[in-house]
Amino acid sequence: TNTETTITVRTELDEPGTVYCKAVRRGFDPPTILEILDADYKAATVTTASASTFTTNNPHYLSTVVIEGYDRPDNSNPTVQTPLVLGTQYDLYCYADDDLCSGWRVT
């Protein structure tokens, strides 16, 4: 879903994890995994026992990532971001990190 200033991405995983997403202007190159992580729009999954529209396995791990911009030009200050532009089409890219495997990192 989206509003004039945000894009909301709802995901479902089959195990606990953290979901990272990045909006990229339509027609631009897809981001690398590190660029998705660097954007820092993320949400940890929340478990639910409700029926799923995507899978038949229980439990389900749902997350909601709210994207408020398409770039963070100053990584040392996560409040600095380039806001989404009204009337611009974006492609969304997401990456899920498995919370059950602690100590592993993408390089």
Secondary structure, DSSP 8 states (H G I E B T S, - for coil): -B-SS-EEEEEEESS-EEEEEEEEETTS----HHHHHHH-EEEE-EEE-S--SS-S-SSEEEEEEEE-EEE-S-TT-TT--EE--TT--EEEEEEEEETTSTT----
